[in-house]
Amino acid sequence: MIFDLLATTPLLKRHVEAGTVCFGINHEMRDFVHDRKKNLDLVLCTPGGPATSETLASIAEEYGIDLTPEERTTFEKLPQLARAPVGSVLMALEAKACMTAHQRALPRLYDELNSSHLTVHGASDEAIAVAFTMVNVAETYLSPDLNKKNRPSDPEWSRHKQPRDAQLAIDKIKQLPRRSRVGDVGYDAISIVVIDMANDGRPVLFVESPPAPPKDDIYNYGGMIARLSGIYATRFKDLG
C-alpha cells in the first residue's frame, strides 16, 4: 500500500526525499480523550529521532515480496522511505483479514477495526486513519490453528458457504463509520480486497468479480489509494 501511495502522491514523495516523513511498525498510539492505547500496524510519521538502517525496500526484500518487472522499475525510482522512531503520526494503517469462520469472526473483526480509528483520531484528529481488509472467498481452507500437529497426515479442512460467508464479512466491514472531513468520526479511507486462498500451497488468487468491490466502489483498493493521495496532498501541504 505504501509503495502504491508513494508512486501516486508527489507531495509524499518529496517529503520522503527530504527526510521529513518516515515510517513506524506496530506503533502504540494513545487516545488522549479516553486514555486508551492500541498498536497500529503501520504509520507514516515525522521522525522522532535518527532514522534506522531499515527501509521499505529492505523490509520488502526480507519478506521476499514479488514485484513485476514494471513494478520493480517504479519501486527503484522512488526515494528510500526509512524506518524511524515515531514523532507525529500523519497516517495510521490497520490491516485485518477474515480467512475462515467468517460469521464467528465478525464481532471481533468489527470491534478491532472500529477501535483503531477511534484511537488514531483520539490521539490526533488530523491524522489519516486507514483500514485495509482482506476477505477469503475460498470454499475450503486449511486453518493453521486446527492443523498444528496433523496437517501432513490428516489435515482438517474448514468448509465455507461461498459467496455467502465472504459477503457477510464484507457487509460487516461496510458498517464501519467513515468520515469526509477532519472533526467527524470514522475512517478516512477503507479498502476491501477479496482473495481465493485455500492455504494448501496453491497460488493465492486475487478476485475482482463479485463479491469483490468493483472499480467505481468506494471500497475498491485503487479508489482507496486515489483517495488517500488526495487527502495527503491537501492535509499536509504545509508540512516541512
Secondary structure as GFF3:
##gff-version 3
##sequence-region A 1 240
A	DSSP	alpha_helix	2	8	.	.	.	ID=ss1
A	DSSP	alpha_helix	10	17	.	.	.	ID=ss2
A	DSSP	beta_strand	22	31	.	.	.	ID=ss3
A	DSSP	beta_strand	36	47	.	.	.	ID=ss4
A	DSSP	alpha_helix	56	62	.	.	.	ID=ss5
A	DSSP	alpha_helix	69	77	.	.	.	ID=ss6
A	DSSP	beta_strand	86	98	.	.	.	ID=ss7
A	DSSP	alpha_helix	102	123	.	.	.	ID=ss8
A	DSSP	beta_strand	128	136	.	.	.	ID=ss9
A	DSSP	beta_strand	140	142	.	.	.	ID=ss10
A	DSSP	beta_strand	157	159	.	.	.	ID=ss11
A	DSSP	alpha_helix	164	173	.	.	.	ID=ss12
A	DSSP	beta_strand	189	196	.	.	.	ID=ss13
A	DSSP	beta_strand	205	207	.	.	.	ID=ss14
A	DSSP	alpha_helix	221	235	.	.	.	ID=ss15
###
